[in-house]
Amino acid sequence: MLIGHRFERTARDDLHIHSINRVQSGFVLLTSAMALIFPVAAVLAIATADSPLASVDPLASLLTVLGLLLIPAAGLLLLIYSGTHETLLLSRLDAEGKRRTRNFFGRRERVHSVFRIDAAKYLELRRRPEAEPARTQLWLVLRDGTEHRLTTDNVPVTPGRKHTDMWLNELADYLKVTVPTEVVMGSATGAPAAYRPAPTPAKIARQRKTKTPMPCADTSDRLGIPARALLALLGTFLAVFELTRIIALMSALFTGRLRIGISRPTTFYWTEQPMAFSFHVLIGIAELLVIGVIAWGCLRVAIQGRMKSDPG
């Protein structure tokens, strides 16, 4: 089975629905493998070239090395952070449902949402007008009017397909509601269920030690070591690129000669084309500001380990 669902009943009568999309997993694996192989091929090409890397400008060489490191780092990050394994966990005993994802290696578990299932009213298939059938969404509507989307991210809901019909029947049977047959055209209209990421084991142990109540959401926005390493590498790459552009602009201002482009460069002279020369210098300064802000943001987040600064 390339795309579909696998159903599992536990000893305590919980229902685990594992979403399977081998096409997506294969794409993630192939992309990551290419990202790991490309730098090796590039290094071999550089080593066998007539002009070795040592004869190039030191900053350009450093920029090339950082760029070759960025590619496999991005590939590894894709494997680590892509939630290719997705599971919907329903428990009558706990009266609770969860949507959980894991990465390609089956690790880095993340709970995206937690919701009640003891007050299920009905299931409803919804689709925006003129959208494709694969864009259909399944919503669980509770008796108090709150709603929660049950559609997985890696397996599309296509009414009429065998895997979709089996999925709907299993859900409806477990939740004791009728199987939805009609597709409602429109978006969600009720109150969405609250988002509550699962706290980490370290956070639970820390809260038990301090005897403080557990919050409903984890607001730390902490980044993992792989993400911080990639951001640090990206920030360093942009900072070195910024330095090369500063040197080029400073040289242009002192010599009156500005070279634009890489494959087919164009040279502007202050004495011959003052307006074009000035325009491209201003564009270069604006690019420096933008790249500098992005580089600083990447390095700041890599050092602090969170996307947002602490308030106050």
C-alpha positions, 0 to 999 in steps of 0.5 A: 500500500503506497497511500492509505491508513493502517488501523490498530486496536490496543488492549484498552480499546484505543484506536490508532490510525497510522497514515501511510504515504510512501510516496512522500517518504520516498521524496523526502529520502530522495531529496535528502540523499541528493543533498548529501551526495551533491557536495561530494560530487562538487568536491570531486569536480573541484579537485579534478579541475584545472584551477584548484580552490586554493588559487581562488580568493580566500573569502570566495573559497570560504563562501564555497565551503560554507555553501557546500556544507549548507546543502547536506545540513538542509538535507539532514534537517529535512529528515529530522523535522519532516513529520512523515509518520502521522498517527491519529490516536483516539481513546474512549477511556481517556475521552481524548484524541491526539494527532501525532507526527514522527520524523523519517526515523520514527523519532522526534515525536510531536503532538500537534493537537489534543481534543475531546471525543466524549461529546461527539455529535457528527462527522462532516466532510467539507470542501471549498467551492471549486476545490479539487476532491483531494482538498476535502477535509473531515471535521469532528463537531462536538455537542457544544459546537466546537470543531476539530479537523481530523484530516491528516497532512500526508494522506488526502481525503478523496470521497469514493476512494477505498482507503478514504471509505475505510477510514471514515467507517473506522472513525464513525464506528469508534466515535459512535456517529453516522458515516458522512456521505455528503460533502458540504461546500464551505469552510469551518464555521464553528469554534475551533478546538484549542491547540495544546502541544504535548509537554516534553518529559523534562518539562513534566518532571520539572513541573512535578518537582516545583509542584506547579500546575501544567499549562495548556500550551508550551510557549517556550518556542525552543529550537532543537540543536539541528535547527540551531546549527543550520541557522548558525551555518546559514547566518555565517554564510550570509555574513561572509557573503555580506563581507564580499559584497562590502569589499566589492562596493568599497573597491568600486567607490575607490576605483570608479569601476563596478562589476555586476553579474557572475556568468556574464558580468557587466562593468560600469565606469563612473567616468563613462556612466555616472547615473548607471554606476550610482544606481547600481551602487545604491542597489548594492547598498540596499542588498547589503542591508537586507542580507545583513538583517537576515544574517543577524536574525539567523545568528541571533536565533541560533544563539538564543535558541528560540524564534522570539525574544523573551518579552520585557 
